[in-house]
Amino acid sequence: MPNGASPLSPPPSDPLGGRGGVPRGSTPARIAGAYFVFGALWIWLSDLALRRAGVQGAAGFWASAGKGTAFVLLSTLLVLWVARREFRALARANALLRAVAEGTPDVVFLKDRAGRYLLVNEAAARLVGRSVAEVLGKDDAELFDAASARLMRESDREVMATGRAKTVEGELTTAGAPRTFLGTKAPYRDADGTVLGVIGTARDITERKEAERQLRAERDRFEKIVEAVPGAICSFELRPDGSARFPYASRHTERIYGVAPQELARTAAPVFERMHPDDVGRVRAAIEESARTLSLWRAEYRVNGPGRGEIWVEGCSAPVRQPDGSVLWHGHLSDVTDRKRTERALRESEERLKEAQRIARMGRWTWEPGTGRAWWSDAIYALYGVDRVALVPGFDAFLALVHPDDRSAITAGIEAVRAGADRFASD
């Protein structure tokens, strides 16, 4: 900086003053006031002392000259002392102003009504790739491209015309590259409230905006993946006071419960209201056990689904304890009504088959040659008159129950099937 000026020092032709700084004229007024009081007291008191002493003639001249010289000397010392005190206070105020402005990474600036920069910090100078001295006294047209300068000038005029602060977000081209800034401008006034220009701050939020863009893109990708999943993806939170909610629920959740995700984000009560009364206690107990042990939660339960009547829902989620003591589960929910119906139909068919075989006195058995595992129906045990507990199912155990004269035929038939034959039968 030329002439020892600090980065925050305004041009000498327009010293910092008015509201928010050291009031213009206050220091000279205090110095002049002290000088006047001292001078008046000196003249009146010294003249009164000479009159009472009866000093006249040549002696009076030298007494008056000595009195005047002493006055000049003492008043000079007084003015020096007051000025030093005032300017030290001013220096402290300026140092504090510099510390505040330079201690922030944000841009700090002050402009006059013509748009010329009267004050900038180092961050502002770095923004335009110049030194502080090169920025002071210039306007936006000399520092930015035409489009950016026009937008900033329009914003300045609005602030000065309305007299109100304004926060704006916009893109500026600096050093040949576009950057996004969040800035706040306010009127710069003098002691009488007259608007002299604009004072403001600005923060480079380019990286933050890029991070937000990437986050939105990632969220969009996540939502597309979630929509492609046949079940519902959700998060369930159990608070220390016992209340619960779904901080996140995909749109498939509404198809299961008939409740909008926005409502579930406030409370999970509608979910338990739509749950089959016989399943509520079991599901709550599973949630409490998972919260206590932080183990995986799994459950199957019935729900009175919208438009479909009673449906079966299967859920699975992993819990995580939060700093506030709540437990947060992340997982999925699936409508398994078709599977449950198929399982029920299969069980019913199995029961009918068992009953038919029992009536017809027919048995079934299964044998896996590769593993040696075997299974016998109850009718097999009844036909051969053996105890289920005492006899372990197996091919050798089965063959041992066959008459010795028939074992070779059964063994040959089974080997033929293993070799590719469709079936074998033996009486």
Beta strands, then each sheet from edge to edge (+ up, - down):
strand 1: 107-112
strand 2: 117-120
strand 3: 166-174
strand 4: 177-189
strand 5: 195-204
strand 6: 232-238
strand 7: 244-249
strand 8: 297-305
strand 9: 309-321
strand 10: 327-335
strand 11: 365-367
strand 12: 374-376
sheet 1: 2+ 1- 5+ 4- 3+
sheet 2: 7+ 6- 10+ 9- 8+
sheet 3: 11+ 12-
end
